[in-house]
Amino acid sequence: MPTGSDELAVRRRYLRQRRRLAVRAWATVWVAAAAVMGWLFIAGFAGLGH
């Protein structure tokens, strides 16, 4: 007879995987935001220099 423990392990693994993906997604968002802000900063100073 199947017990609920294997299902629990699968669910736990799934949640851990989802959390890892969420962390990676947030890191990507922050890196992209920092890149855009840096680019705007550089573009702004280049525009002021002209």
PyMOL commands that set and color helices and strands:
alter all, ss='L'
color gray80, all
select helices_A, chain A and resi 4-49
alter helices_A, ss='H'
color red, helices_A
deselect
rebuild
show_as cartoon
